[in-house]
Amino acid sequence: MFLLGTLVNGLLIIIGTLIGKRLNRIPENMKGTVMYAIGLAVMVLGLQMGLKGENFLIVILSLVFGAVIGEYFALEDKLNALGNWLEKKLGSSDQGSISQGFVTATLIFVIGAMAIIGALDSGIRGDHDVLYTKSIIDGFTALILATTLGIGVLFSAFPVVIYQGLIALFATQIDRFVPTELMNSFITEMTATGGVMIFAIGLNLAGITKIRVANLLPAILVTGLIVTIVYVYRLYV
C-alpha cells in the first residue's frame, strides 16, 4: 500500500498532539521558556538544512521570487483564515491558538527533503522506512509544539497526508520522466531553501521577529523551475 507511510505520519502527528495537549497545564513562565527552546532548536535545524545547498544563488532567487508570489496571493492570510475557521467551528476559547498551531506545524512538517524522498520511496518501491522515521520525528515534534501552541497542531496532519500522498501517487510518473540527476539537484536546493524557511519559523517561535513564512512557500516551486532550467540548458549560476 503506497500510502501506508503517509498515513502513519499523519496518525503519529495526531497522537503526538493529543498527548502534548494533555501536558499543556504548565506555568506560563515555563511555557514561555519552552517556546524559546523550541524556537532555538528549530533555528538550528533550519541552519543545518540551509547549509546543505550547493548553489546558494538558486536559494536566494527562489526565496525572492517565491516571496513575491506568496505576498501577491496572500498565502499566509489564507492559511490563517483556515485556522480561524477551524477555531470558530470548534469553539476554542484560546483565541488564535488553533490558527498559529496549524500554520506553524504545517510549515515545519511539510518543508523538508524527508517528505519528498519518503513519499517517492513509498510510491516507487513500496519502501516506507524514510516516512516511518519522519513519522516518529514529527510525532515528538507535534507533542512538544502542542504543549504551547495547542490543538491546532493536530490539523497539520491533513495537509501532510495530502501533500505526501499526492507525491507517492504520482511517484511512478515522476521517476519515469524526471532524470535522477535533476531530482537529486532539486532535493538538494529545495532542502537549502526549506532550511531558510525553517530558520525563519524558529525566529518567529522565539519571538525575535514575525516573518510571514507561509508567503515564502512558492519558493519551493520556484526552486524546481530554476533547477530544471539550469539542468536543461547546462547553466552555471
Protein Blocks (a to p, Z undefined) as FASTA:
>chain_A
ZZlmmmmmmmmmmmmmmmmmmmmmccfklmmmmmmmmmmmmmmmmmmmmmmpfblklmmm
mmmmmmmmmmmnommlmmmmmmmmmmmmnopabghklmmmmmmmmmmmmgcjklmmmmmm
mmmnopaklmmmmmmmmmmmmmmmmmmnommlmmmmmmmmmmmmmmmmmmmmmmmmmcfk
lmmmmmmmmmmmmmmmmmmmmmmmnomaccdfklmmmmmmmmmmmmmmmmmnopaZZ
